[in-house]
Amino acid sequence: MKKFTFCLRLLCIPILCMFLYAFSSVDSVDEYVNYLQKSFTEHYDFAQESSTIKKYELNVTNNGFCRYKRYFNSGKVEYFAFKLAKFKDLDYLGTSTAGKLYLRTKSDDVIVQTYNDRAGDVDSMAASIVIPLKNIEAEDLNQIRESLTRIGPNKTIQLKESKL
């Protein structure tokens, strides 16, 4: 009888788990990725930097990094990157018309590199990345925060916009 009961448990536990999993709400990482792509592309404010910036690239990679690269008219390039596992919170300074989004990390986890700078190439660390945004509401910011905290390191999105 003990052998029968043990076999019954071995069958019932996986069936119960599958039953509970079938009714659970699993959010797809792709949903978060698509929302971030749409939000950053839609709300990026190139006008705040258009006098000094030639183009920019903003992406979240499949190995869990958030990267932001700015190309200046002078030839200088600034590169910011941090691992999403180090994401702490975000702040937005401005109005719903225009402002700056600060993506903050737990410590000095943002890699900052400059190339072709007159003062010399610099490698340093920072605690945040600043991204100019426009026409964004509080709901959108909350959804961006949630998406950044839920994205896993195995998904890729490319958010690129170029202005020449």
C-alpha positions in Angstrom: 0.0 0.0 0.0 2.9 2.4 0.8 4.3 1.9 -2.7 0.9 2.7 -4.3 0.5 5.9 -2.1 4.0 7.0 -3.1 3.3 6.5 -6.8 0.0 8.3 -6.4 1.8 11.3 -4.8 4.4 11.3 -7.6 1.6 11.6 -10.2 -0.6 14.0 -8.3 2.0 16.7 -7.4 3.0 17.4 -11.1 -0.6 17.3 -12.2 -1.6 19.8 -9.4 1.4 22.0 -10.4 0.4 22.0 -14.1 -3.2 22.8 -13.1 -2.2 25.8 -11.0 0.2 27.0 -13.6 -2.5 26.9 -16.3 -4.5 29.4 -14.3 -1.7 31.7 -13.3 -1.1 35.0 -15.1 2.4 34.9 -16.7 3.5 38.1 -18.2 5.6 37.7 -21.2 9.0 39.4 -21.2 8.3 40.2 -24.9 5.4 42.4 -23.7 7.7 44.5 -21.5 10.4 44.6 -24.2 7.8 45.9 -26.8 6.5 48.4 -24.4 10.0 49.8 -23.7 10.8 49.9 -27.4 7.6 51.8 -28.1 8.0 54.2 -25.2 11.6 55.2 -25.7 11.1 55.6 -29.4 7.9 57.6 -29.0 9.0 59.8 -26.2 12.7 60.4 -26.8 13.2 64.2 -27.1 16.0 64.8 -29.7 15.1 68.6 -29.6 16.6 69.0 -26.1 20.1 68.0 -27.5 19.8 68.7 -31.2 22.3 71.6 -31.2 25.1 69.4 -29.9 24.1 65.8 -30.7 24.2 64.4 -34.3 22.6 61.0 -33.5 22.0 58.6 -30.6 21.4 54.9 -30.0 19.4 53.5 -27.1 19.1 49.7 -26.6 18.6 46.9 -24.2 20.6 43.8 -25.1 20.1 40.1 -24.8 22.7 39.8 -22.1 20.8 42.1 -19.8 22.5 45.5 -20.5 20.9 48.9 -21.0 23.1 51.0 -23.4 22.9 54.6 -24.5 25.3 56.1 -27.0 25.4 59.8 -28.1 27.3 61.0 -31.1 28.2 64.7 -30.9 28.7 67.1 -33.8 32.3 67.6 -32.7 33.0 63.9 -33.2 33.0 63.1 -29.5 31.1 59.9 -28.5 29.6 59.2 -25.1 28.7 55.7 -24.1 26.7 54.7 -21.0 25.9 51.1 -20.1 24.6 49.1 -17.0 23.4 45.6 -16.2 19.6 45.5 -15.7 20.2 43.4 -12.6 21.7 46.6 -11.0 18.7 48.8 -11.9 17.3 50.4 -8.7 14.7 53.0 -9.7 14.0 55.8 -12.0 13.3 59.5 -11.5 11.7 62.0 -13.9 12.5 65.7 -13.6 10.3 67.9 -15.8 6.8 68.3 -16.9 4.6 66.1 -19.0 5.7 68.2 -22.0 9.5 67.7 -21.6 11.9 66.5 -19.0 14.8 64.1 -18.2 14.5 60.5 -17.2 17.2 59.3 -14.7 17.7 55.6 -14.7 19.4 54.9 -11.4 21.5 51.9 -10.3 22.2 50.4 -6.9 25.7 51.9 -6.8 28.2 53.3 -9.3 27.3 50.6 -11.7 27.0 52.6 -14.9 30.0 52.4 -17.2 30.7 55.8 -18.8 33.2 56.0 -21.7 34.1 58.9 -24.0 35.8 58.7 -27.3 37.4 61.4 -29.5 37.2 64.0 -26.7 39.5 66.9 -26.9 40.3 66.4 -23.2 41.1 62.8 -23.8 39.3 59.5 -23.7 37.8 58.8 -20.3 36.5 55.6 -18.6 34.6 56.1 -15.4 31.6 54.9 -13.4 28.3 56.7 -12.5 25.1 56.0 -10.7 22.6 57.0 -13.4 21.9 57.5 -17.1 20.0 60.6 -18.1 17.6 60.3 -21.1 15.7 63.4 -22.5 11.9 62.6 -22.9 8.9 64.5 -24.1 5.1 64.1 -24.0 5.1 61.5 -21.2 2.6 60.9 -18.5 3.0 59.4 -15.0 1.3 56.2 -16.1 3.9 55.7 -18.8 6.8 56.3 -16.4 5.3 53.7 -14.0 5.0 51.2 -16.8 8.6 51.9 -17.9 9.8 51.3 -14.3 7.8 48.0 -14.1 9.1 46.8 -17.5 12.8 47.5 -16.5 12.5 45.6 -13.3 10.8 42.6 -15.0 13.0 42.2 -18.1 15.2 39.1 -17.9 18.8 39.0 -19.3 17.8 36.8 -22.3 15.8 39.2 -24.4 17.0 41.7 -26.9 15.5 45.0 -28.1 17.0 47.6 -30.2 15.9 51.1 -29.8 17.7 53.2 -32.3 17.0 56.6 -33.7 19.4 58.5 -35.9 19.3 62.2 -36.9 21.9 63.6 -39.3 
